[in-house]
Amino acid sequence: MKPFKVAWTEAEVEAQLARVRAYPWPPAPEVPDGWMYGCDGAFLKRLCDYWTSGFDWRAAVANLNRFPQFTARIEDFDIHFLHVVGEAAGKRPLLISHGWPGSHFEFWGVIEKLAFPSRFGGKASDAFDLVIPSLPGFGFSSKPMRPFGQRQTARLFNTLMTEVLGYSRYLAQGGDWGALVTSCLGLDHAAHVPAIHLNMLGLRAPGGPQTPEETEWATRAGLAMDMLGAYFRLQASKPQSLAWLGAGNPVGQAAWIVERFYDWSDRRERPFEAIYTRDQLLTNVMIYVMTGSFTTGAWYYRALLEGGGAPLGEGDRCETPTAFACFPGEILIPAPPRSIATRAYNITRWTDMPRGGHFAAMEEPELFVDDVRAWAREI
């Protein structure tokens, strides 16, 4: 276990900003909704103007260094992780796993509330020790030589928790890829993981829809994937083709990433610009651009394909007690009926949230924190 600090040099950052300034903007269709054909050109230009003239990247680095972070050599990887020992003082460890195109930075708005609740009017008894890793191939974790999947990641993270940090038992939470990693922890490492909390369901039991409600959901989910899932099919089938396009192209990487934030966030009650600040979006983008994670992050999808996908075998189920927080703005992979979920998981808690989308901890940090606290009290 080695202490770690983000340390981007001015020369490294300026090289990327020079590429942003020199970007040869292609034509964009003149339509009422600029997001119809992909990332909106007007929004992207405003974001890039701010990136090169207003974004304080040194402040972003300082922000990324706010919490104690480390790397640990596990198998063939240097796994990067935050380790925030809160008021729990070692007694309530919680592993939180991110997804794509997010990063460990997704959880900046909930870390202190989860680790030090009494600072925010809460109870010290609700505190956790937080461990927030970067997935292998993402951020400041080392990069694989070929696609490396979710079940293998769960193995690495269990080693991190039990052997590196010495937690014999710990809770786990995740969304997006983090939901599948967390589910695999529940499947394969239940001796160490007494309960899991998800804000996306990663596992599917075999067999098709069995009720009219399930059929309606499957149809709706299929239509959403047809409209919004081209990124998934590309990254699962030909991720390296995307890598060639993105290499040395920070604007292209930003467009690909920010479009996902736009599509997957809950915009029913507020515009996109009110959900995230430009600094939040750019800090997350910079993690990809500055660490070369755009390529290996896309490989994570191919790893799912090569690993046989996420469905369970006949008769299999994640028996680890599972809480699910259903955020209604989750458009691409809408929450299924509870009947489907219970065929794949031992569902012991189900919360229908009033609002929020895919990036739950960033979009609705208070709702996220409240539900995680309430879940942990029940264990």
Secondary structure, DSSP 4 states (H G I P E B T S, - for coil): -EE------HHHHHHHHHHHHT--PPP----S-TTTTSS-HHHHHHHHHHHHHT--HHHHHHHHTSS-EEEEEETTEEEEEEEE--TTTTSSEEEEE--SS--GGGGTTTHHHHH-GGGGT--GGG--EEEEEPPTTSTTSPPPSS---HHHHHHHHHHIIIIIS--SS-EEEESTHHHHHHHHHHHH-TTT-S-EEESS---B-SS---SHHHHHHHHHHHHHHHHH-HHHHHHHH-HHHHHHHHTT-HHHHHHHHHHHHHHHS--SSS-HHHHS-HHHHHHHHHHHHHHTHHHHHHHHHHHHHHTT-SBPPTT--EEEEEEEEE-TT--SSPPPPHHHHHHHEEEEEEEE-SS--SSHHHH-HHHHHHHHHHHHHT-
